[in-house]
């Protein structure tokens, strides 16, 4: 009886319970021990043998599977987005007219940033905005 219960519950130690029941089941203590053991919690992870459930039909499949062999649907593996070495800076198009205006206002390009009055700006548009605002304030 304990062996049958363990099999019906798909106990992860079904074989060991069966051996105990077979060898010691003729004694009341051995049979009771096997019965209690067969009713303990089942570790489902050990019964899966390294397999994972399909996200569509929940059948057990290999972790590296591309297609489920039961339902035939594609399995998409979650991949982490690529991390950039440094955060991406906003980009703006430094057209020739913007470059000429920046030169007239004293804005200079240094590598991947723009400088005006000792301040760094990520794009020419931002540098132009501050320089023009300062010029309007000075003109009043």
N, C-alpha and C positions, 0 to 999 in steps of 0.2 A: 504493500500500500504506500509507504513513504516514497519508494522509487517511482511509482506511478504519479504521485502528486508532484514530485520534482520534475518529471518529464513533461507533465501537463503545464506546469508553470515555467518551463524552459529555464530551470535553475542552472546557474553557471557551474555548479559542482554536482551535477546530476549523476555522473559516473561514481564519484566518491560516496554519495548517498546510497547508491545502489549496492556498492561493495559492503558498506557498513550494514545495510539492511540484510544482505545475503549472509554475511558472516555472523552478525550479532543479533539479527532480527528474531531469532528463536528465543532470546531472553527478553523479558518485559522491559528491562532497562535499555538494552540495545535498540529494540524496536521503537521505544519512546524517544530515544536520542535521535534516531533517523527521522522520525516523524516531525519532531520539532525543527530539526535542521532543514527538512524539505519545505517547511513553512516560513523560513527566514527570508529576509529581503534578497531579491535577485539582482545581481550586478549585471545589467543589460550591456554595459560597455564591454565586458569580457566575452559575452556571447556573440558580439558582432565581428570578432576576428579582424579588427582594423578596418572594417567597412563603415561607410557613412550612409545615412538615408538620402534617397533622391528627394530633392525639394518639391517635386511634382507628384510622385506616387508613393513616397515614403518606403520603397523597397531598398534593401541594402545593396550598395554598389561600391566599387573601388573608389578611393579618394581622388585618383587622377582621371576618372572617367570623363569623357567628353560628351557621351550620349548614354542615356539610361537604357540598359538592355531589356528592361521590363516594359516601360511605356514608350521608349523610342524618342524621347524629347531631349533636346540639347541641354547640357549642364554647363552653365557659365561659372567659371572659377572667379571668385572675387580677387581682384588684384589691387594692391595699394597704388594710389596715384604717385607718379614720379615726383620726388622732392628735388627742388632746384637748390643749388649751392647757396644762393642768396635770393631774397624776395625779388620778384619782378617789379621793375619800375614802370610807371605809366609812360607810354610812348606818345609823342606828338610829332607831327610832321614839321620839320624845320625847313620850310620852303625858302627859296631865295629872297622873297620879300620879307619874311620874318627874320632871316639872318641879317639882312641889310638894316632893318629897324633895330635889331638887337645891337648891331655894331654902332649905330648912331647913338643909342642910349648907354653905351659902355658895357654891354653884357658880353662876356667871353665864354667860349666853349672850352671846357677842360675835361677831356676823356668822355665819360658818360654823364656829366652834369654840366650845368651852366652857372657862372659866377657873376654876381653884380653886387657892388659895394661890400665885398668880403663875405657875402652870403651864398650858400650853395642852393641851387634849385634843380629839381629832377628833370624838368622839361623847359624848352624855350618859351612855351606859352605861359608857364607859371612865372618865370623870370620877367617876361614882358609885362605881365599883369602888375607885378610889384613895382617895376621901374616906371611904368606909365602912371600908376597911382601916386608914386612919389613925385613925379614931374608935375602932375595936375595940382598936387598940394603945394608945391613950391611956386607954381605959377600964380596962385591966388594971393 
